[in-house]
Amino acid sequence: MIDLKNKRVTVTGGTGMIGREVVSLLLNEGSLVTVVSIDEPAGMPEEIEFEQLDLRNFDNCIKTCEKSDIVFHVAGIKGSPKVAKESPARFMVPMVQFNTNVLQAAYEADVEWVLYTSSMGVYAPSRVFLEDSVWDEDNPYPSRNDWFAGWAKRVGELQLEAYRTEGWDRFSIVRPANVYGKYDNFNPETCMVIPALINRVMGGEDPLSVWGDGSCIRDFIYARDVARGMIHAVKNKVNSPMNLASGTGISIKELVETIVRASERHPSIDWDISKPSGDAMRVLSMDHSNSVGFFPETSLEEGIREVINWYSQNKDFRRYDSFKENKNG
């Protein structure tokens, strides 16, 4: 087991939604934390060291990994399926660049452990995603809806498996489901479903128009629980890919009703059945994660209320548009 106290821990993308939660938990562990991001460190704890670096530059990655005991590689590019479809190169290429660089730098620096943040996008279409199904010969490809991001994340996983083949296996791989939380991207043009709905509900949209009939099932997990899962994986040296999710899923209809209830607003809901609903069900199995001792703690209702309360006090907060800027963090 790894004791994180007094360890020199680097968190890439530490100014983002998940990264901030990881930093907070690491500080509670007594770690000596360095955050590396292209973004500004607004609102970050004073105890951290901050480096504003572009991780597409390999020298920057070497610089930070050489002074690290442990690396949490959380940096990524997050956006709506629409953005991923319309801007695939700006979505995929930077991820391949900084994933490759950070993992290679961690390998060359021979760090004690590295955590790689993969994605549910690596999975082929299925109702329930099992960790060992990613390279299934009968169904080997990511969904076309996750095509570019899915392959970018898969390449990172494959890179780590190459190191394992050569005898270096000090790494964990986590595959989060649909993550939501404070410091999310609330830009209505590029954000995911939960921040988009919160933005619109809190903005007074009435009726609230939602695509599809609300029947499709999705799996959501609160950012703090994702961070807990990451730290659990590192402390316990979990060396096989693990899902981070609720494991049960919720219908979009239930999700909308939860957000409306938590907002204490009362818009009518217009289900636009002329628009597509998407895959009927996309849920991640938590059997393996539970078997290694990880269980999420935050209910959807509780998490949504926390995000709405935060959003109400931070309405001017906007993550920069990483797709236009072609940056990571």
Phi, psi and omega in degrees: 000142180265126174269118185277353181296129179066009174284144174276107188244125176259134176242109174282144183067028185287353177267358182273183185301309179283318184303320179297322178291321177298314180301315181300316180291324178294321177298322176295332178281349182087018180284157174263102196260132169244129177257130176242124182201158172276343183277164177283149185272038183301130176076010180279152180299146181292337185290341185277158167262136183240135176232121179269097186229146174269113186282000171285348176265116186297325179299324177296321180292318177299316182304316184277326182287329181295338178252023182242141169275320184224141179238124169260106180269093184257343184304139178195178176241120185243137178189173183291158175304327179298315180293317180299325181284321185275336182231057188296322181292316179290342178274315189273313191300313178300324179295317178299319181297305186283334173297311180301315183295312183295315181294320178293320179295320178296321178294313181294326179282350180054050181295162181293322180198148174227137174253130178250125178270105176268215188197156171294346179295348180286344187278147170288158180305132180192165176281320179231132184261120177256138187305320187276010182266354188300321183254029179297124183295335181278342182210071196271355190248148173297160176300145176299336178288340179240022195305303187286312178295322180299316179291322178301316179290324178297321180300319177298317178297319180295323177300316179294322178294330176294319176297320179300318180301328180268008172100006179244113187226035181269069182209156171238147176237125176242146180236091180290151172280210177285111186263139175224159179168186175294155180063025175285173172276114180255014176293116186298341181276340186229355189275170180276182193295315184293308178298328178296315180293319178298315179303314185287319180295313181290339176278357175090016180297127181202115006286156177271114183269127182231133180293145174082192182255001177084006186272338185292149186254131178229161184247120183240145178220140182286142185303323180296323177291324175299314179299318177300318179295321179297313181293323176299317181298318181289310182301324183262007178051046177289116191253007176242146183307138179228137176285146172235108188197182173279327181082357181242320180084162180211145179287154177298328176298313178296323179298312180299316180297323178295316180294317179297317180295316181291332182283341185061024170257165185224057178286152169283155184245126180253106179277114184269089184286356174284345179262153183291148177267340184090188179302145184297324184206133176218097183231141179264132174292136177251014182300313181294314180299318177297324183293336178260011169097012179252132177222131176294152185248337190263121176290158179300317181300314181296315181297316179298318180297318179297318181293319179296318178298318178295315182298322180299332180263356184224044185296337181275355181289132174218126169294144176297158181275097185295339180288320179284323183276344180057048182237169176245165178135000000 
